């Protein structure tokens, strides 16, 4: 009876539409914005909190960055265990509100290295003339 | 440097309408950036973007419950057909012989009881599906679910009535309604029947939003509530 129940439950898990959505949400690869954020957090070191992170991203991307989207992505990275966060002391210029500092974890560093290795290998496989051709086409 | 204050309304909106995540750090960051020379327009953009992102994440977090509420509300016209078929509608729901305002109160209570029964049967069905597909569903608050579900249903029902008054349904509706089959009423997605489903969708979605949590109680963010 227990076997039959577990077989039914497993079967349901397989066809149940939302199970696939759950698996998708747990993906391990880094998105473009997430990778940029990790690199900025590494670059800023001890000073990685919302304002400088958003400022650095704006400088490198050349467009306004929403601080809310920075926090959303950082919280996603924290949930994946790639960064950690801690609250600093409240300061008067911030209306008495604390800064939230972010630091990269070992798993985060490993992920950045892995992503760089994969991207570098992929870049090497693409000859320059192919990239130029596609740019001209656009 | 900008020594002035940021737009007060924007700050209020950020403090009260952003629902998830690090509210304090974000509002501190925006204030710091504003005081170092950012414009009021930039501040407004950041606040609106932060609220939109937070609500987007909130809706995504509750995507399964919202989808279920949409599917469950498809059956609501069939549920409303049951009191008509069982004559309960004319026995209990007929308030024409009672003077106003009691007739209105009785009709509202009867409608609310029917709706709450439908919604909570939906909650039971959802809990069972969740148990089979994902594991145990953690309950945040039955009373919050009941209260806000009822409030949301009542508001949506009031909107539906207002639309009904402005765009009246056909006069022969009652005859037509009585002659329908259960399957026929489920399959029908005409304007009026879709409108009929709307309060049930809102009621079920709100009840599940407050009642159900996929995380263990200690992992539920206090900020996952819609304010």
HADDOCK unambig.tbl for C-alpha pairs under 7 A between the chains (distance, minus, plus):
assign (segid A and resid 9 and name CA) (segid B and resid 132 and name CA) 5.70 0.50 0.50
assign (segid A and resid 9 and name CA) (segid B and resid 133 and name CA) 6.77 0.50 0.50
assign (segid A and resid 12 and name CA) (segid B and resid 133 and name CA) 6.33 0.50 0.50
assign (segid A and resid 13 and name CA) (segid B and resid 133 and name CA) 5.22 0.50 0.50
assign (segid A and resid 50 and name CA) (segid B and resid 29 and name CA) 6.02 0.50 0.50
assign (segid A and resid 51 and name CA) (segid B and resid 29 and name CA) 5.57 0.50 0.50
assign (segid A and resid 51 and name CA) (segid B and resid 33 and name CA) 6.59 0.50 0.50
assign (segid A and resid 66 and name CA) (segid B and resid 46 and name CA) 5.69 0.50 0.50
assign (segid A and resid 66 and name CA) (segid B and resid 49 and name CA) 6.53 0.50 0.50
assign (segid A and resid 67 and name CA) (segid B and resid 46 and name CA) 6.55 0.50 0.50
assign (segid A and resid 68 and name CA) (segid B and resid 46 and name CA) 6.97 0.50 0.50
assign (segid A and resid 68 and name CA) (segid B and resid 49 and name CA) 6.52 0.50 0.50
assign (segid A and resid 68 and name CA) (segid B and resid 50 and name CA) 4.28 0.50 0.50
assign (segid A and resid 68 and name CA) (segid B and resid 53 and name CA) 6.81 0.50 0.50
assign (segid A and resid 69 and name CA) (segid B and resid 50 and name CA) 6.89 0.50 0.50
assign (segid A and resid 69 and name CA) (segid B and resid 53 and name CA) 6.72 0.50 0.50
assign (segid A and resid 93 and name CA) (segid B and resid 32 and name CA) 6.16 0.50 0.50
assign (segid A and resid 94 and name CA) (segid B and resid 28 and name CA) 4.75 0.50 0.50
assign (segid A and resid 94 and name CA) (segid B and resid 29 and name CA) 6.85 0.50 0.50
assign (segid A and resid 94 and name CA) (segid B and resid 31 and name CA) 5.67 0.50 0.50
assign (segid A and resid 94 and name CA) (segid B and resid 32 and name CA) 5.11 0.50 0.50
assign (segid A and resid 95 and name CA) (segid B and resid 28 and name CA) 6.52 0.50 0.50
assign (segid A and resid 97 and name CA) (segid B and resid 24 and name CA) 6.10 0.50 0.50
assign (segid A and resid 97 and name CA) (segid B and resid 25 and name CA) 6.45 0.50 0.50
assign (segid A and resid 97 and name CA) (segid B and resid 28 and name CA) 5.14 0.50 0.50
assign (segid A and resid 98 and name CA) (segid B and resid 25 and name CA) 5.81 0.50 0.50
assign (segid A and resid 98 and name CA) (segid B and resid 28 and name CA) 6.82 0.50 0.50
assign (segid A and resid 99 and name CA) (segid B and resid 25 and name CA) 5.34 0.50 0.50
assign (segid A and resid 100 and name CA) (segid B and resid 25 and name CA) 5.73 0.50 0.50
